Amino acid sequence: MVISMTSKLPIIIKEHIMIPKNRRPSHPGEILLELYLKPSGMSQLELARRMGVPIQRVNTLINGRRDMSPETAILLSKVLKTSSQYWMNLQMNCDLYDAQRRLEHAA
């Protein structure tokens, strides 16, 4: 899968992410919404139903108020035919960026 967008979302090539250097990587919830739900026309409610989770879990993830958990990554991978590692890597990119910024400001 090759996706190139002009927004702040990363370029995705076969589920490999190019990590931006000058800004925080896109949150997994933003990727979920922009690259999966909107193009497919699937609602948050339908995704939650297919995953077997409360709508609040999907909504808070999409709104960036919840981080990607391993359990959510596995459930998403089954519904969206992706890998759980894909979702966890998106979260790890955000976590590493945040940790780097905290360490830079602490020094």
PEPE-V988530 format. One record per pair of residues at least 4 apart in sequence whose C-alpha atoms are under 8 Angstrom apart, sorted by the first residue. I is the first residue (numbers start at 0). J is the second residue. If there is no record, write none. Layout:
i={I I}
j={J J}
This chain:
i={0 0 0 0 1 1 1 1 2 2 2 3 3 3 4 4 4 7 8 8 8 9 9 9 9 9 9 10 10 11 11 11 12 14 15 16 18 18 19 19 23 23 23 24 24 24 24 25 25 25 25 26 26 26 26 26 27 27 27 27 27 27 27 27 28 28 28 28 28 28 29 29 29 29 30 30 31 31 31 32 32 32 33 33 34 35 35 36 36 36 36 37 41 41 42 43 43 43 43 44 44 45 46 46 46 47 47 47 47 47 47 48 48 48 49 50 50 50 52 52 53 54 55 56 56 57 58 59 59 59 60 60 60 60 61 66 67 67 67 67 67 68 68 69 69 69 70 71 72 72 72 72 72 72 73 73 73 74 74 75 75 75 75 76 76 76 76 76 77 77 81 82 83 84 85 86 87 88 89 90 91 92 93 94 95 96 97 98 99 100 101 102}
j={11 12 13 14 10 11 12 13 10 11 12 9 10 11 8 9 10 25 24 25 30 16 17 18 19 24 25 16 17 15 16 17 16 85 85 89 24 92 23 24 93 96 97 89 92 93 96 29 30 89 93 30 63 89 90 93 31 60 61 66 67 86 89 90 32 60 61 62 63 67 33 61 62 63 34 35 35 36 61 36 37 61 37 38 38 39 79 40 41 42 43 41 45 46 46 47 54 57 58 48 54 49 50 57 78 51 52 53 54 56 57 52 53 54 78 74 75 78 56 57 57 58 59 60 65 61 62 63 64 65 64 65 66 67 65 90 71 72 86 87 90 72 87 73 83 87 74 75 76 82 83 84 86 87 77 82 83 78 83 79 80 81 83 80 81 82 83 86 81 82 85 86 87 88 89 90 91 92 93 94 95 96 97 98 99 100 101 102 103 104 105 106}
